[in-house]
Amino acid sequence: AEADKIIAKAFVGSDGIITGGKLIPIPTTKIISGAQTGVDQLGLEVGKELGMGTGGTAPIGFQTEKGKDKSLAEKYGIKEITAEEQNKYAQGKTDAYTARTEMNTLDSDGTVYFATNADSAGRVATERYAKKHNKPFILNPTAEQLRKFLADNNIKTLNVAGNRGSKLNPNQKGNIKNILLTALAKQPSSGVVKAPLEGVSNADIAEMS
């Protein structure tokens, strides 16, 4: 079954994710993001691969670091922030991105953030809005930590955020995608997971620096 193929793409350890041969259940059914290159779009890709709903709010003009990308609307259900929303959210900020950062934090049940620099402006802003709206937030988790976060906080809609593509090397991108795939994996149709499965260890996220 397709779910079995998806799980086989990522490493599943014997602790934290699997209990009694079965994946710890999670309520997550939708992934949203601000649609920037890098982590944002990795989250959307994983959501789509796993058959989850996708969406989120992008800056005016669907702006990314590679330019405007209106295809994000059709591909992932991303919507463009309106001028009214741009003025309403992240008051005092005049850049194109911060208002949509607050919106996606608010529109989700919790946020996972992957960053090579924990002191980046994007990380600081995202965590600030999570605290403002009393939303759960987790930084650079392993797959086990993320799945537990999703289960413990009843995260139905997950906001995936982090570094843009130009700040991540291919290995870091692969590690982050594997963590997301593993943490969000569906229960195989057989109901039983054989662990450990072959693949890339989610512990490689520690290489980010």
C-alpha positions in Angstrom: 0.0 0.0 0.0 1.1 3.6 -0.6 1.3 4.3 3.2 3.8 1.5 3.6 5.9 2.9 0.8 6.0 6.3 2.4 7.1 5.0 5.8 9.8 2.9 4.1 11.4 6.2 2.8 12.4 7.3 6.3 14.1 5.8 9.4 11.8 4.7 12.1 13.5 4.0 15.4 12.2 1.5 18.0 11.7 4.2 20.7 9.3 7.2 20.7 7.5 6.5 17.4 6.7 2.8 17.6 4.9 1.2 20.5 3.9 -2.5 20.4 4.8 -2.7 16.7 2.4 0.2 15.9 3.0 3.9 15.2 2.0 6.2 18.0 -1.2 7.8 16.6 -1.3 11.5 15.7 -4.2 13.7 14.8 -2.4 15.7 12.1 -4.3 16.0 8.9 -3.0 19.2 7.3 0.3 21.0 6.8 0.4 24.8 6.2 3.4 27.2 5.7 4.3 30.6 4.3 5.5 28.9 1.1 9.1 30.3 1.2 11.7 28.1 -0.5 13.4 25.7 1.9 11.7 24.3 5.0 8.3 25.9 4.2 8.0 24.1 0.8 9.5 20.9 2.2 6.7 20.8 4.7 4.1 21.2 1.9 5.8 18.5 -0.2 5.7 16.0 2.6 2.1 16.8 3.3 1.2 16.2 -0.3 3.2 13.0 -0.5 1.4 11.7 2.6 -2.0 12.6 1.3 -2.6 15.3 3.8 -4.3 18.6 3.2 -2.0 21.6 2.5 -2.4 25.3 2.6 -1.2 28.5 4.3 -0.7 32.1 3.6 2.0 33.6 1.4 3.2 37.2 1.1 1.6 39.5 -1.4 2.3 38.3 -5.0 3.3 34.9 -3.6 6.8 36.3 -3.2 9.7 33.9 -2.4 13.4 34.4 -2.5 13.3 33.1 -6.1 10.7 35.6 -7.1 6.9 35.5 -7.4 5.5 32.0 -7.7 1.7 31.9 -8.2 1.8 28.2 -9.0 1.9 27.6 -5.2 -1.8 28.4 -5.1 -2.8 25.6 -7.4 -0.1 23.1 -6.2 -0.6 23.4 -2.4 -3.7 25.5 -1.9 -1.7 28.5 -0.7 -3.5 31.8 -0.5 -2.0 35.3 -0.9 -2.2 37.6 2.0 -4.6 40.5 1.4 -3.7 44.2 1.9 -6.1 44.3 4.8 -4.4 41.3 6.5 -1.0 42.8 5.8 -2.0 45.8 7.8 -3.8 43.9 10.6 -1.0 41.4 11.5 2.6 42.0 12.6 1.7 45.6 13.3 4.8 47.8 13.3 6.5 45.6 10.7 6.8 46.8 7.1 8.5 43.8 5.4 6.6 41.5 3.1 6.9 38.3 5.2 6.2 38.9 8.9 2.5 39.4 8.7 2.0 36.1 7.0 4.3 34.5 9.6 1.8 35.6 12.3 -1.2 34.4 10.3 0.2 30.9 9.7 1.1 30.6 13.4 -2.4 31.7 14.3 -4.1 29.5 11.7 -2.4 26.3 12.9 -2.6 24.3 16.1 1.2 24.4 16.5 4.5 25.2 14.7 7.6 23.2 14.1 10.7 25.3 13.1 13.9 24.0 11.6 16.8 26.4 11.6 20.6 26.4 11.2 20.7 29.6 13.2 18.4 29.5 16.3 18.8 33.3 16.7 17.5 34.2 13.2 14.9 36.9 12.8 12.4 34.5 11.3 12.7 32.0 14.2 12.4 34.8 16.8 9.3 36.2 15.1 7.6 32.8 14.7 8.2 31.9 18.4 7.1 35.3 19.5 3.7 34.9 17.7 3.3 31.4 18.9 3.6 32.7 22.5 1.3 35.6 21.7 -1.5 33.3 20.5 -0.8 30.5 23.0 0.2 28.0 20.3 2.7 25.1 20.8 6.1 25.6 19.3 9.1 23.2 18.8 12.6 24.0 17.4 14.8 21.5 15.5 13.1 18.3 16.9 14.0 14.7 16.0 11.3 12.7 14.4 10.5 11.1 17.7 10.2 14.4 19.5 8.1 15.9 16.7 5.6 13.0 16.7 5.3 13.2 20.5 4.7 17.0 20.1 1.9 16.4 17.6 0.2 13.7 19.8 0.6 15.5 23.1 -0.7 18.9 21.8 -3.4 17.4 19.6 -2.0 19.1 16.5 -4.5 18.7 13.7 -3.0 21.5 11.5 0.8 21.8 11.6 2.6 25.0 10.6 6.0 24.1 9.1 8.5 26.9 9.1 12.3 27.5 9.0 15.2 28.5 6.9 14.8 29.5 3.3 16.4 27.3 0.6 19.6 29.4 0.1 20.5 28.8 3.8 20.3 25.0 3.6 22.6 22.6 1.9 21.2 19.4 0.1 22.1 17.2 3.1 20.2 19.5 5.5 17.2 19.6 3.3 17.2 15.8 3.1 17.5 15.4 6.8 14.6 17.8 7.5 12.4 16.0 4.9 13.2 12.6 6.5 12.3 13.9 9.9 8.9 15.2 8.7 8.2 12.0 6.7 8.9 9.9 9.7 7.1 12.0 12.3 4.0 12.3 10.1 4.0 8.7 8.7 0.6 7.0 8.5 0.0 3.6 10.0 0.7 0.9 7.4 -2.3 -0.9 6.1 -1.0 -4.1 7.8 -1.1 -2.2 11.1 2.4 -3.4 12.0 5.7 -1.5 11.5 8.9 -3.5 11.3 11.7 -1.5 13.0 14.2 -0.3 12.4 13.5 0.4 8.7 16.3 1.2 6.3 16.9 4.9 5.5 18.5 8.0 6.8 18.7 8.6 10.5 16.7 11.5 11.7 19.6 12.2 14.2 21.5 13.8 11.3 19.6 17.0 12.0 22.3 17.5 14.7 24.7 18.3 11.8 22.9 21.6 11.2 25.1 24.4 12.3 
